Amino acid sequence: MNDKQESAFALFDAYNKRDPNRIEWEGQTYPEAYFFAIKLHYWIKKLAPQAGEALLLASRCQHIGRWEISRDEFPQDREGYLKWRKQLAIFHAEKAKDILVEVGYSTTLINDVQEIILKKRIKVNADVQTMENALCLVFLAYQYEAFYPRHRDKIVNILRKSLLKMDEHGHSFALSLPYSPEALSYVKEALASIGKAQ
């Protein structure tokens, strides 16, 4: 890791540690945004051991400051949800840019990071696809087991939408996670629904 990357990570982490929301994992409590940034970075490195600097930087700031734009500020319908997600993505990209400029990164590198954060050209840009895989795996690894019991009636459709965003490489990791038997059955059903062999 070079000095600029180390400085950027430190600033991203310090910002995300300000998240007032907390998550408990394996007996420890973390600021939520910081926890998920660390886990996303972990999955990026696992999926792409030779990941370039733009992807590594994006992994640590993909959702930087997420708590600062509340879902409650938007209508509680599908359109409101999509507007919230779009505004969040723009916010994350701009916040990341501010920090990367401060650290001294080039405009070209910053543009590459922002393209990943904004998920532009997915299925074309390999880094964006890797990010999408990692985001889905973070959900499956750290949120899915608590999530699915509250949504059994629609969990297969929810999983199907996530799995469609992933590629074969991501699917192989999705099937390797240590699910409970019921949780695994829904993942397999969702994969089968998109024509993926089990």
MARTI-328037 format. One record per residue: residue number from 0; residue in one letter; y negated, z negated, x of N, C-alpha, C, O in turn. Coordinates in steps of 0.05 Angstrom, whole numbers. Example, Ala and Ser with C-alpha at 12.3 -4.5 7.8 and 13.67 -1.06 7.14 Angstrom:
BEGIN
k_r_n_v_n_w_n_u_ca_v_ca_w_ca_u_c_v_c_w_c_u_o_v_o_w_o_u
0_A_114_-156_264_90_-156_246_66_-156_264_66_-169_285
1_S_45_-142_257_21_-143_273_-1_-157_258_-23_-161_268
END
This chain:
BEGIN
k_r_n_v_n_w_n_u_ca_v_ca_w_ca_u_c_v_c_w_c_u_o_v_o_w_o_u
0_M_24_0_17_0_0_0_-25_0_18_-28_-17_36
1_N_-43_19_13_-68_20_29_-88_-1_19_-85_-12_-3
2_D_-110_-4_34_-130_-24_28_-143_-19_1_-148_-38_-15
3_K_-150_6_-5_-163_12_-30_-145_6_-54_-154_-5_-74
4_Q_-120_14_-52_-101_9_-73_-98_-21_-78_-97_-30_-101
5_E_-96_-36_-57_-93_-65_-59_-118_-77_-72_-116_-96_-88
6_S_-141_-67_-65_-166_-77_-77_-167_-71_-107_-175_-87_-123
7_A_-159_-46_-114_-159_-38_-142_-140_-55_-158_-147_-64_-180
8_F_-116_-60_-148_-96_-76_-162_-108_-104_-166_-104_-116_-188
9_A_-120_-115_-146_-132_-142_-148_-153_-144_-170_-154_-163_-185
10_L_-170_-123_-171_-190_-122_-192_-179_-118_-220_-187_-130_-239
11_F_-159_-100_-222_-146_-96_-248_-133_-122_-257_-136_-130_-280
12_D_-118_-135_-239_-104_-159_-247_-124_-181_-255_-119_-196_-274
13_A_-145_-184_-240_-165_-205_-246_-177_-200_-274_-181_-219_-289
14_Y_-182_-175_-280_-193_-168_-306_-173_-175_-328_-180_-188_-348
15_N_-148_-167_-324_-128_-171_-345_-120_-201_-348_-111_-209_-370
16_K_-124_-216_-328_-119_-245_-330_-139_-259_-348_-135_-282_-355
17_R_-160_-245_-355_-180_-257_-374_-171_-255_-403_-185_-265_-420
18_D_-149_-241_-408_-139_-238_-435_-134_-266_-447_-119_-281_-436
19_P_-147_-272_-470_-142_-299_-482_-115_-300_-496_-105_-322_-502
20_N_-102_-278_-501_-76_-278_-514_-55_-284_-493_-57_-276_-470
21_R_-34_-299_-502_-13_-308_-483_14_-298_-492_19_-294_-516
22_I_32_-294_-473_59_-286_-478_77_-304_-462_72_-310_-438
23_E_99_-313_-474_119_-329_-459_142_-312_-452_153_-297_-468
24_W_151_-314_-427_174_-299_-417_189_-315_-397_179_-323_-376
25_E_214_-320_-403_232_-335_-386_220_-361_-377_221_-368_-353
26_G_209_-375_-396_199_-402_-391_171_-404_-379_161_-426_-374
27_Q_158_-381_-374_131_-382_-364_111_-368_-383_119_-351_-399
28_T_86_-376_-382_66_-365_-399_46_-348_-382_38_-356_-361
29_Y_40_-325_-393_22_-306_-378_0_-296_-397_4_-295_-421
30_P_-23_-288_-386_-42_-272_-402_-28_-246_-409_-16_-233_-392
31_E_-29_-239_-434_-13_-217_-444_-18_-190_-430_1_-177_-422
32_A_-44_-183_-427_-50_-157_-414_-40_-157_-385_-31_-136_-375
33_Y_-42_-179_-371_-33_-181_-344_-2_-178_-343_8_-163_-326
34_F_12_-192_-360_41_-190_-361_50_-162_-364_68_-152_-350
35_F_39_-148_-384_48_-121_-390_40_-101_-368_54_-81_-363
36_A_17_-106_-354_10_-89_-332_29_-92_-309_37_-72_-297
37_I_37_-116_-303_57_-121_-282_84_-108_-289_96_-96_-271
38_K_92_-111_-313_118_-100_-322_117_-69_-322_137_-56_-316
39_L_95_-58_-331_92_-29_-331_94_-18_-303_107_2_-298
40_H_80_-31_-285_81_-23_-256_110_-25_-246_118_-7_-231
41_Y_124_-46_-253_152_-49_-245_169_-25_-254_185_-14_-239
42_W_165_-17_-280_181_5_-291_174_32_-279_191_49_-275
43_I_148_35_-273_140_60_-260_154_63_-233_165_84_-226
44_K_155_41_-217_168_42_-191_198_46_-194_211_59_-177
45_K_210_35_-215_239_38_-220_245_67_-228_266_78_-219
46_L_229_78_-245_233_106_-254_226_127_-233_240_147_-231
47_A_206_121_-217_196_140_-198_191_126_-171_168_120_-165
48_P_211_121_-155_208_106_-130_188_119_-111_176_106_-94
49_Q_184_146_-114_165_160_-97_139_166_-111_124_185_-104
50_A_132_150_-131_108_155_-147_83_156_-129_80_142_-110
51_G_65_175_-136_41_178_-121_20_157_-128_24_141_-147
52_E_-2_157_-114_-22_136_-117_-35_136_-145_-40_115_-156
53_A_-40_160_-156_-53_161_-183_-35_147_-204_-45_132_-221
54_L_-9_153_-203_9_141_-223_12_111_-218_13_95_-238
55_L_13_102_-194_15_73_-188_-10_59_-198_-8_37_-210
56_L_-33_71_-193_-58_58_-202_-59_58_-233_-66_37_-245
57_A_-52_80_-245_-52_81_-275_-34_60_-287_-39_49_-308
58_S_-11_55_-274_8_36_-285_-4_8_-287_4_-7_-304
59_R_-22_2_-269_-33_-25_-268_-58_-28_-286_-67_-51_-291
60_C_-68_-6_-297_-92_-8_-313_-90_8_-339_-110_13_-353
61_Q_-65_16_-347_-61_32_-371_-73_20_-396_-84_34_-412
62_H_-72_-6_-398_-82_-20_-422_-102_-42_-414_-104_-62_-427
63_I_-118_-37_-393_-136_-57_-383_-156_-65_-405_-169_-48_-418
64_G_-160_-91_-408_-179_-101_-428_-172_-96_-456_-190_-95_-473
65_R_-147_-92_-463_-139_-84_-490_-149_-103_-511_-156_-95_-533
66_W_-151_-129_-505_-159_-149_-525_-188_-146_-533_-196_-157_-554
67_E_-204_-130_-519_-232_-128_-524_-239_-110_-548_-261_-111_-558
68_I_-220_-94_-557_-224_-78_-581_-202_-85_-600_-179_-78_-597
69_S_-209_-100_-621_-189_-111_-640_-180_-91_-660_-196_-74_-670
70_R_-155_-92_-667_-144_-75_-689_-159_-80_-715_-162_-62_-731
71_D_-168_-105_-718_-182_-113_-743_-209_-99_-747_-220_-99_-769
72_E_-219_-86_-726_-244_-72_-728_-242_-45_-742_-261_-31_-747
73_F_-217_-37_-748_-211_-10_-760_-196_-14_-786_-183_-34_-790
74_P_-198_6_-804_-183_5_-829_-153_0_-824_-141_10_-805
75_Q_-141_-16_-842_-113_-23_-839_-94_-2_-851_-77_-8_-868
76_D_-98_23_-843_-81_44_-852_-74_61_-828_-82_56_-805
77_R_-58_82_-832_-49_99_-810_-72_112_-795_-73_113_-771
78_E_-92_121_-810_-115_134_-798_-131_114_-781_-140_120_-759
79_G_-134_90_-792_-148_69_-777_-133_62_-752_-146_57_-731
80_Y_-107_61_-753_-90_55_-730_-94_76_-708_-98_69_-685
81_L_-93_101_-716_-96_123_-697_-124_123_-684_-127_128_-660
82_K_-145_117_-700_-172_115_-689_-174_92_-668_-186_95_-648
83_W_-161_70_-675_-161_47_-657_-148_54_-631_-158_48_-609
84_R_-124_67_-632_-110_75_-608_-126_94_-591_-126_92_-566
85_K_-139_113_-604_-155_133_-589_-179_120_-576_-185_126_-552
86_Q_-193_102_-590_-216_88_-578_-207_70_-555_-221_68_-535
87_L_-184_57_-558_-173_41_-537_-168_57_-512_-175_49_-489
88_A_-155_80_-515_-148_97_-492_-173_105_-477_-174_105_-452
89_I_-194_113_-491_-219_120_-478_-231_97_-464_-241_99_-441
90_F_-230_73_-476_-240_48_-464_-225_42_-438_-237_36_-418
91_H_-198_44_-439_-182_38_-415_-189_58_-393_-192_49_-369
92_A_-192_83_-400_-198_104_-379_-225_99_-366_-228_102_-342
93_E_-245_91_-382_-272_86_-371_-273_60_-355_-286_59_-334
94_K_-259_39_-364_-258_14_-349_-244_19_-323_-253_8_-302
95_A_-222_34_-323_-208_40_-298_-226_56_-279_-227_50_-255
96_K_-241_75_-290_-259_91_-274_-280_73_-260_-285_76_-236
97_D_-292_55_-275_-312_37_-264_-301_22_-240_-315_20_-219
98_I_-277_11_-242_-265_-4_-220_-258_14_-197_-262_6_-174
99_L_-247_37_-202_-239_56_-181_-264_66_-166_-262_71_-142
100_V_-286_71_-180_-311_79_-167_-320_56_-148_-328_61_-125
101_E_-319_32_-159_-327_8_-143_-311_6_-117_-322_-1_-96
102_V_-285_12_-119_-267_10_-96_-272_32_-76_-268_29_-52
103_G_-282_56_-86_-288_78_-68_-269_102_-70_-268_117_-51
104_Y_-255_104_-92_-237_127_-95_-253_152_-101_-275_152_-112
105_S_-240_175_-95_-252_201_-100_-252_208_-129_-236_198_-145
106_T_-270_226_-137_-271_236_-164_-245_249_-172_-236_245_-195
107_T_-233_263_-154_-208_277_-160_-186_257_-167_-171_261_-187
108_L_-183_237_-151_-163_216_-156_-168_202_-182_-150_196_-198
109_I_-193_195_-187_-201_181_-212_-194_198_-236_-184_188_-256
110_N_-200_224_-234_-193_242_-256_-163_243_-261_-154_244_-284
111_D_-148_242_-240_-118_242_-243_-109_217_-257_-92_218_-274
112_V_-121_194_-250_-113_169_-262_-121_169_-292_-105_161_-309
113_Q_-145_180_-298_-153_181_-326_-136_199_-343_-131_194_-366
114_E_-127_221_-331_-109_239_-346_-83_225_-353_-73_230_-375
115_I_-73_209_-336_-49_194_-342_-54_173_-364_-39_171_-383
116_I_-76_158_-361_-83_138_-381_-86_150_-409_-77_139_-429
117_L_-99_174_-410_-104_187_-435_-80_204_-444_-81_216_-466
118_K_-59_204_-429_-34_218_-435_-38_247_-441_-27_259_-460
119_K_-55_260_-424_-60_288_-427_-37_304_-416_-26_297_-395
120_R_-29_326_-429_-9_345_-419_18_332_-415_32_338_-396
121_I_26_314_-434_52_303_-433_72_326_-436_67_346_-449
122_K_95_324_-423_116_344_-421_108_366_-401_125_383_-395
123_V_83_366_-391_74_385_-371_68_370_-345_78_377_-323
124_N_53_349_-347_46_332_-324_69_311_-321_72_294_-337
125_A_83_313_-299_106_295_-294_98_266_-293_113_249_-302
126_D_74_260_-283_65_232_-281_60_221_-310_66_198_-315
127_V_49_238_-327_44_229_-355_71_224_-369_74_205_-384
128_Q_91_241_-363_117_237_-376_130_211_-365_142_196_-380
129_T_127_206_-339_138_182_-328_124_157_-340_138_137_-346
130_M_98_159_-344_84_137_-357_94_133_-386_98_110_-394
131_E_98_154_-400_108_151_-428_136_138_-428_142_120_-444
132_N_153_146_-409_179_133_-407_176_103_-402_189_87_-414
133_A_159_97_-383_155_69_-375_144_52_-398_152_29_-402
134_L_125_63_-413_113_48_-435_134_42_-456_135_20_-467
135_C_151_61_-462_173_57_-481_193_36_-471_202_20_-487
136_L_199_37_-445_218_18_-434_206_-10_-434_221_-30_-437
137_V_180_-13_-430_168_-39_-431_171_-51_-459_178_-75_-462
138_F_167_-35_-479_171_-44_-507_201_-53_-511_206_-74_-521
139_L_219_-35_-503_247_-41_-507_257_-66_-491_273_-81_-501
140_A_246_-69_-467_256_-91_-450_243_-118_-457_256_-139_-454
141_Y_219_-118_-467_205_-144_-470_195_-150_-498_187_-173_-503
142_Q_196_-131_-516_186_-136_-543_206_-130_-566_205_-141_-587
143_Y_224_-111_-560_242_-100_-581_259_-122_-594_262_-122_-619
144_E_272_-139_-579_290_-159_-590_276_-177_-610_289_-185_-630
145_A_251_-184_-605_236_-201_-624_225_-184_-648_220_-195_-669
146_F_222_-158_-643_209_-141_-662_228_-131_-684_221_-132_-708
147_Y_252_-123_-676_269_-109_-695_279_-126_-719_281_-115_-741
148_P_283_-152_-716_292_-167_-740_272_-168_-763_280_-172_-786
149_R_247_-163_-757_226_-163_-777_223_-135_-790_208_-132_-809
150_H_237_-115_-778_232_-87_-787_259_-72_-789_260_-48_-783
151_R_280_-86_-798_306_-73_-799_306_-48_-816_321_-29_-811
152_D_290_-48_-837_291_-26_-856_279_0_-844_285_22_-854
153_K_263_-2_-823_251_22_-812_253_23_-781_241_40_-769
154_I_270_6_-770_271_5_-740_282_30_-728_273_38_-707
155_V_301_43_-741_313_67_-730_291_89_-728_290_104_-709
156_N_275_91_-748_254_111_-748_233_105_-727_222_123_-714
157_I_226_79_-724_207_71_-704_218_78_-676_203_89_-659
158_L_243_71_-671_255_77_-646_257_107_-641_252_117_-619
159_R_263_122_-662_265_151_-659_239_163_-649_239_180_-632
160_K_217_154_-660_190_164_-652_185_158_-623_174_175_-608
161_S_193_134_-614_189_127_-586_207_143_-568_198_153_-547
162_L_232_146_-575_252_160_-559_246_189_-556_252_202_-536
163_L_233_201_-577_225_229_-576_204_234_-554_202_256_-544
164_K_188_213_-548_168_216_-527_180_215_-499_167_223_-480
165_M_204_205_-497_217_202_-471_233_227_-464_238_244_-481
166_D_240_229_-439_258_251_-430_286_239_-424_290_215_-428
167_E_304_256_-414_331_247_-409_332_224_-389_348_206_-392
168_H_315_226_-369_314_204_-349_307_178_-362_320_157_-357
169_G_287_178_-379_279_154_-394_301_144_-412_306_120_-414
170_H_315_162_-426_336_155_-444_359_140_-429_370_121_-440
171_S_365_149_-405_387_136_-390_380_107_-384_397_90_-385
172_F_354_101_-378_346_74_-373_346_58_-399_353_34_-400
173_A_337_71_-421_336_58_-447_364_48_-455_366_27_-468
174_L_384_63_-449_412_55_-456_423_34_-438_444_21_-444
175_S_411_29_-415_421_10_-395_411_-18_-399_420_-36_-384
176_L_392_-22_-417_380_-49_-420_399_-68_-433_417_-60_-448
177_P_397_-94_-427_416_-114_-438_409_-123_-466_400_-146_-471
178_Y_414_-106_-485_408_-112_-513_430_-130_-525_452_-132_-515
179_S_423_-143_-548_443_-155_-564_458_-132_-578_448_-110_-580
180_P_483_-137_-588_498_-116_-601_484_-102_-624_485_-77_-626
181_E_470_-117_-641_456_-105_-663_433_-88_-653_429_-65_-663
182_A_418_-98_-634_395_-83_-623_405_-56_-611_392_-36_-614
183_L_427_-57_-596_438_-33_-583_446_-13_-604_443_11_-600
184_S_457_-23_-626_467_-4_-647_444_12_-658_447_36_-665
185_Y_421_0_-661_397_15_-672_387_35_-651_380_58_-659
186_V_388_28_-626_380_47_-605_398_71_-605_389_94_-604
187_K_424_66_-607_444_88_-607_440_105_-632_443_130_-630
188_E_435_93_-654_431_108_-679_407_126_-677_407_149_-686
189_A_385_115_-665_361_130_-662_365_154_-643_355_176_-649
190_L_379_149_-621_385_171_-603_402_193_-616_398_216_-612
191_A_422_184_-632_439_203_-646_423_220_-665_429_244_-669
192_S_403_208_-677_386_222_-697_370_244_-684_360_263_-698
193_I_365_243_-658_350_264_-644_369_282_-628_360_297_-611
194_G_395_279_-634_415_297_-621_422_290_-593_431_308_-579
195_K_419_265_-585_426_257_-558_454_244_-558_459_226_-574
196_A_471_253_-541_498_243_-540_498_214_-530_482_206_-513
197_Q_517_198_-540_519_170_-532_541_167_-512_546_144_-502
END
